[in-house]
């Protein structure tokens, strides 16, 4: 079992960037979800309500970010002295806000008032200890440091879609950080921990999926094949702790170091009971 993809998403809900290797820190892959869009009151904005964010390419540049949309233009954003309490689900993060000219430009591009915020050195956030077991830092991700998916599970999902007359989807729909090449679909449900290049990664919580999986991850279009029905048929959680359809696992790193595409991943702790999935048909 080896790593086939490494990805970061500098802007929450923005386009991903493929890597050949990455450091691993307590927060996950450096550079991942370090920026976010919020409304004027500080509530986070994602592709769920603003699909056009999918077209935003954001890359780190110096102490800021280079932001572009293909048919709109480009702008360079730097943190300002202004800060805002930004909300991500139930978390509140005191974040630095980009300058007014940048926020005005982005608001014009996206057709609604937005602010671009930074998870800088002063920002702090802790993942849910009910699942991680102890306090671990996390940036603007939905809840945890790293998302892991597997090739066999995507193949099984696409096989079900094909059997029901639906077109296939790519792994990018699920926005993983680490993709593992595997032979057995859903084997990850029975993994408690992995080791890659000497670093332990605990699989702490399955990932419930939302409408973002139905959107093209380059344009935000929803006029594309959707995996939601297939996930409903074969991946509906039967455990009330994580309701909904599941694909991938949220992972917390327990060490630091470096990993690369091609690295071997081995299971070092098992979850024999797996995760309860509703039976259909």
Phi and psi in degrees as a GROMACS rama.xvg file:
@    title "Ramachandran Plot"
@    xaxis  label "Phi"
@    yaxis  label "Psi"
@TYPE xy
-131.507  159.547  UNK-2
-73.9745  129.07  UNK-3
-109.963  -20.015  UNK-4
-145.057  144.783  UNK-5
-130.03  131.51  UNK-6
-139.252  145.078  UNK-7
-124.283  159.408  UNK-8
-131.559  85.0657  UNK-9
-53.2915  -40.9483  UNK-10
-100.322  126.59  UNK-11
-55.6431  123.245  UNK-12
78.7067  -4.59783  UNK-13
-83.0299  -178.456  UNK-14
-63.6319  148.436  UNK-15
-84.9892  160.048  UNK-16
-123.668  124.513  UNK-17
-82.2984  137.597  UNK-18
-121.547  153.953  UNK-19
-93.1189  -23.776  UNK-20
-155.244  162.583  UNK-21
-156.372  145.46  UNK-22
-69.9557  159.002  UNK-23
-122.613  124.924  UNK-24
-117.837  -179.132  UNK-25
-62.1726  -25.2517  UNK-26
-87.4449  -3.69653  UNK-27
111.475  -134.383  UNK-28
-87.7324  119.357  UNK-29
-54.2321  137.261  UNK-30
93.9457  -5.91218  UNK-31
-87.0794  128.481  UNK-32
50.039  51.6616  UNK-33
-95.156  -5.10472  UNK-34
-137.002  159.105  UNK-35
-158.767  153.407  UNK-36
-98.4545  139.712  UNK-37
-132.069  160.711  UNK-38
-83.0922  176  UNK-39
-57.2766  -24.8848  UNK-40
-89.6192  -3.72979  UNK-41
99.575  1.14063  UNK-42
-76.7937  135.006  UNK-43
-65.6253  148.087  UNK-44
-121.432  132.981  UNK-45
-131.214  -177.959  UNK-46
-59.8544  -21.0121  UNK-47
-56.2551  -44.0515  UNK-48
-107.118  -14.5318  UNK-49
-137.263  80.4631  UNK-50
-56.2881  -25.8559  UNK-51
-62.4587  -17.0807  UNK-52
-60.3421  -26.9749  UNK-53
-58.0886  -25.7141  UNK-54
-85.1839  -2.84669  UNK-55
-85.4239  122.38  UNK-56
-101.506  122.109  UNK-57
-125.2  124.631  UNK-58
-128.369  140.791  UNK-59
-63.4927  136.796  UNK-60
-145.363  109.17  UNK-61
62.5919  -128.463  UNK-62
-95.2628  10.7438  UNK-63
-133.737  -153.394  UNK-64
-136.839  139.114  UNK-65
-89.7355  124.055  UNK-66
-118.689  133.672  UNK-67
-146.873  153.109  UNK-68
-131.265  132.182  UNK-69
-47.2251  -47.5969  UNK-70
-101.773  12.3181  UNK-71
-113.738  -44.3809  UNK-72
138.775  -156.517  UNK-73
-147.287  156.999  UNK-74
-154.037  151.479  UNK-75
-108.319  125.059  UNK-76
-109.932  132.714  UNK-77
-124.494  150.949  UNK-78
-63.9944  148.167  UNK-79
-112.542  -178.399  UNK-80
-78.6574  -10.7775  UNK-81
-76.8203  137.74  UNK-82
-127.26  157.392  UNK-83
-143.299  147.408  UNK-84
-81.3582  104.709  UNK-85
-95.1992  134.173  UNK-86
-102.549  127.692  UNK-87
-121.888  103.927  UNK-88
54.8628  -116.304  UNK-89
-95.535  0.381194  UNK-90
-93.5378  144.169  UNK-91
-118.002  123.923  UNK-92
-120.275  125.313  UNK-93
-79.3738  108.024  UNK-94
-119.614  152.853  UNK-95
-78.7691  144.071  UNK-96
-107.58  141.6  UNK-97
-65.2163  164.925  UNK-98
-66.4653  158.192  UNK-99
-59.1607  -37.4916  UNK-100
-64.4727  -37.5753  UNK-101
-66.4773  -45.4218  UNK-102
-64.4363  -35.3951  UNK-103
-65.2785  -42.5753  UNK-104
-62.2758  -48.0117  UNK-105
-65.34  -37.5079  UNK-106
-62.2607  -39.2143  UNK-107
-65.7771  -41.3916  UNK-108
-61.6677  -41.338  UNK-109
-95.3584  -8.50752  UNK-110
77.0178  18.2078  UNK-111
-159.071  159.346  UNK-112
-73.3709  123.394  UNK-113
-135.17  159.96  UNK-114
-125.986  140.993  UNK-115
-97.8266  121.326  UNK-116
-119.826  155.518  UNK-117
-115.903  135.782  UNK-118
-88.5763  89.9848  UNK-119
-96.5123  -168.027  UNK-120
-66.2497  -23.9407  UNK-121
-83.3429  -20.0806  UNK-122
-72.5716  143.138  UNK-123
-140.065  142.684  UNK-124
-158.524  142.093  UNK-125
-117.846  134.018  UNK-126
-67.1176  160.827  UNK-127
-63.2509  112.737  UNK-128
-69.4166  -17.1911  UNK-129
-61.3502  -26.5042  UNK-130
-106.043  -36.5466  UNK-131
-82.1044  -24.2014  UNK-132
89.5227  -19.6633  UNK-133
-156.221  170.816  UNK-134
-74.0544  122.605  UNK-135
-134.285  137.995  UNK-136
-76.5361  146.788  UNK-137
-146.278  152.304  UNK-138
-92.8389  -131.308  UNK-139
-90.9037  12.4717  UNK-140
-59.3251  163.568  UNK-141
-56.6814  -36.9992  UNK-142
-162.721  -26.5822  UNK-143
-135.168  174.268  UNK-144
-77.0718  -39.2294  UNK-145
-140.636  143.531  UNK-146
-114.368  126.89  UNK-147
-111.239  133.872  UNK-148
-129.852  169.583  UNK-149
-131.052  150.548  UNK-150
-69.0654  -36.0227  UNK-151
-66.0712  -36.7022  UNK-152
-69.2298  -38.8468  UNK-153
-63.8389  -41.0236  UNK-154
-60.9928  -41.089  UNK-155
-65.9709  -39.2898  UNK-156
-64.4426  -45.3849  UNK-157
-66.8467  -32.3963  UNK-158
-63.4596  -41.9224  UNK-159
-65.9054  -38.8381  UNK-160
-63.3258  -43.7971  UNK-161
-62.7786  -39.5532  UNK-162
-65.6142  -19.9026  UNK-163
-110.475  20.23  UNK-164
73.7563  23.4693  UNK-165
-109.713  144.836  UNK-166
-76.3722  157.912  UNK-167
-78.2109  166.197  UNK-168
-127.165  158.619  UNK-169
-94.3322  167.926  UNK-170
-65.0572  -24.1253  UNK-171
-61.2945  -22.8177  UNK-172
-60.0409  -24.7418  UNK-173
-101.962  -1.5223  UNK-174
50.4664  52.2916  UNK-175
-80.0749  156.57  UNK-176
-88.4658  -41.7193  UNK-177
-125.783  126.872  UNK-178
-111.8  129.195  UNK-179
-109.026  135.56  UNK-180
-80.642  120.135  UNK-181
-135.024  165.704  UNK-182
-104.826  -29.7712  UNK-183
-107.573  119.275  UNK-184
-66.4644  141.886  UNK-185
66.0622  12.4818  UNK-186
-58.9095  -28.3913  UNK-187
-61.5426  -21.9643  UNK-188
-62.0472  -21.4595  UNK-189
-105.657  11.2583  UNK-190
-98.9045  130.789  UNK-191
-96.4116  -33.3865  UNK-192
-155.251  147.769  UNK-193
-118.224  158.211  UNK-194
-126.363  127.94  UNK-195
-130.615  120.583  UNK-196
50.6165  40.8454  UNK-197
82.7468  1.13941  UNK-198
-104.795  132.169  UNK-199
-87.8432  136.983  UNK-200
-124.851  116.817  UNK-201
-90.3592  127.431  UNK-202
-83.157  104.057  UNK-203
-97.3822  -26.4665  UNK-204
-162.114  132.978  UNK-205
-66.2701  153.72  UNK-206
-97.7511  114.856  UNK-207
-78.0642  135.59  UNK-208
-102.338  156.804  UNK-209
-132.296  -167.488  UNK-210
-62.5195  -20.7309  UNK-211
-59.8166  -26.4878  UNK-212
-70.0987  -12.0924  UNK-213
-93.3406  0.916867  UNK-214
-109.64  141.351  UNK-215
-61.5555  128.669  UNK-216
-86.2124  8.84774  UNK-217
-108.214  -31.2566  UNK-218
-119.852  -22.895  UNK-219
87.6716  -2.28602  UNK-220
-61.4181  140.468  UNK-221
-103.076  7.00556  UNK-222
-88.8977  56.1608  UNK-223
-143.698  164.686  UNK-224
-57.4273  142.504  UNK-225
-114.561  134.502  UNK-226
-88.4247  0.699605  UNK-227
-63.9497  -41.8179  UNK-228
-63.9494  -42.18  UNK-229
-64.1758  -42.6835  UNK-230
-62.9818  -35.6378  UNK-231
-64.1521  -33.6514  UNK-232
-75.102  -37.3953  UNK-233
-124.273  -5.1599  UNK-234
-136.647  37.0468  UNK-235
-85.1866  121.761  UNK-236
-62.8686  138.078  UNK-237
-105.147  9.12696  UNK-238
-111.174  117.517  UNK-239
-62.1187  -19.0942  UNK-240
-64.4749  -30.322  UNK-241
-135.139  85.3918  UNK-242
-75.5257  160.715  UNK-243
100.789  -170.192  UNK-244
-87.8894  147.004  UNK-245
-121.644  140.716  UNK-246
-157.868  118.838  UNK-247
89.6706  168.245  UNK-248
-129.743  139.241  UNK-249
-77.8163  136.014  UNK-250
-129.654  139.953  UNK-251
-114.096  122.303  UNK-252
-74.747  143.056  UNK-253
-112.632  17.1919  UNK-254
-163.053  179.983  UNK-255
-123.962  160.651  UNK-256
158.507  -143.206  UNK-257
-143.488  142.077  UNK-258
-130.084  162.249  UNK-259
-147.219  156.35  UNK-260
-56.8575  132.823  UNK-261
99.9738  -16.7766  UNK-262
-63.4368  145.503  UNK-263
-81.0076  136.091  UNK-264
-112.986  130.913  UNK-265
-125.004  146.156  UNK-266
-79.2596  122.654  UNK-267
-111.716  -9.1717  UNK-268
-151.852  137.355  UNK-269
-106.712  157.072  UNK-270
-120.517  81.2865  UNK-271
-57.2155  -31.0915  UNK-272
-75.1214  -13.057  UNK-273
64.5954  -148.856  UNK-274
-131.047  132.883  UNK-275
-68.6589  125.671  UNK-276
-119.992  135.06  UNK-277
-65.5658  139.471  UNK-278
-84.2676  135.938  UNK-279
-117.695  147.033  UNK-280
